[in-house]
Amino acid sequence: MLKLFYAPNACSLAPHIALEEAGADYEAILVDTKAGEQREPAYLSVNPKGRVPALATEHGILTEVPVLLGFIARSFPKADLAPADMFAFFEMQSFNTYLASTIHITYAHLFRPERYADSDAAKAEMGAKVAGNLGTQFQLVEDRFADGREWVHGGQYTVSDPYLYVFTRWLDREGAGGIARFPKLAAHRARMQARPAVQKALEQEGLAPV
Ligand SMILES: N[C@@H](CCC(=O)N[C@@H](CS)C(=O)NCC(=O)O)C(=O)O
């Protein structure tokens, strides 16, 4: 059985939702990142990077959200969570990688400033840039929806949608700038929260819709 190592409201919520959408048989294992469990030997033996998520599969352990999402989509083809066309599949991977390598890292400057700076002044300066940088980065995503599409890649719901949902949830956090400036992303977030799979994953993580 698949095992997903997750922390509530972390980026691991994306594969958590994807597993629900896929109807997968899986176990969700809580890693208490607030208590530092991700840096303890037991979890480091699962993921030496000391981060969630990790997905234990019959082949071995996978890490990195875009990889988990691609794996889930390919493992449960009947759920139709990724485009069948090869080029469209890699366009989806491109979008997911942008979220991981750019938008997630911008948030890290706000939530984990100690990773990048020591002095309070430097941390504050970095944090003050986050809402503006997220503004530029999310605007590119908002623009995709200008044609009236329902989901990130058009009419097909894919694993990019739960991944985007995680990061639009975080826009409500202090210093992130809010979602009001992105009406189409706000509508996408509401559509996501109407899905039973999303509601189930939120409930399992002890989270409320936003
Ligand atoms: N590049 C990784 C990032 C994973 C990551 O940073 N996870 C965060 C939660 S969203 C985490 O485990 N934070 C705990 C920590 O930094 O100690 C991925 O996309 O999976």
The ligand as an SDF file (V2000), in Angstrom:
LIG
                    3D

 20 19  0  0  0  0  0  0  0  0999 V2000
   11.2030   20.7200   -3.0240 N   0  0  0  0  0  0  0  0  0  0  0  0
   10.3990   20.0320   -2.0570 C   0  0  0  0  0  0  0  0  0  0  0  0
   10.0670   20.9760   -0.9150 C   0  0  0  0  0  0  0  0  0  0  0  0
    9.4740   20.2730    0.2490 C   0  0  0  0  0  0  0  0  0  0  0  0
    9.2850   21.2150    1.4280 C   0  0  0  0  0  0  0  0  0  0  0  0
    9.9330   22.2580    1.5500 O   0  0  0  0  0  0  0  0  0  0  0  0
    8.3760   20.8280    2.3170 N   0  0  0  0  0  0  0  0  0  0  0  0
    8.1170   21.6400    3.4920 C   0  0  0  0  0  0  0  0  0  0  0  0
    6.6080   21.6890    3.7620 C   0  0  0  0  0  0  0  0  0  0  0  0
    5.7390   22.5630    2.4800 S   0  0  0  0  0  0  0  0  0  0  0  0
    8.7950   21.0410    4.7040 C   0  0  0  0  0  0  0  0  0  0  0  0
    8.9300   19.8280    4.8020 O   0  0  0  0  0  0  0  0  0  0  0  0
    9.1940   21.9110    5.6260 N   0  0  0  0  0  0  0  0  0  0  0  0
    9.8270   21.4830    6.8320 C   0  0  0  0  0  0  0  0  0  0  0  0
   11.1780   22.1090    6.9960 C   0  0  0  0  0  0  0  0  0  0  0  0
   11.5900   22.9140    6.1480 O   0  0  0  0  0  0  0  0  0  0  0  0
   11.8360   21.7850    7.9930 O   0  0  0  0  0  0  0  0  0  0  0  0
    9.1360   19.4820   -2.7010 C   0  0  0  0  0  0  0  0  0  0  0  0
    8.6300   20.1050   -3.6240 O   0  0  0  0  0  0  0  0  0  0  0  0
    8.6580   18.3970   -2.2980 O   0  0  0  0  0  0  0  0  0  0  0  0
  1  2  1  0
  2  3  1  0
  2 18  1  0
  3  4  1  0
  4  5  1  0
  5  6  2  0
  5  7  1  0
  7  8  1  0
  8  9  1  0
  8 11  1  0
  9 10  1  0
 11 12  2  0
 11 13  1  0
 13 14  1  0
 14 15  1  0
 15 16  2  0
 15 17  1  0
 18 19  2  0
 18 20  1  0
M  END
$$$$
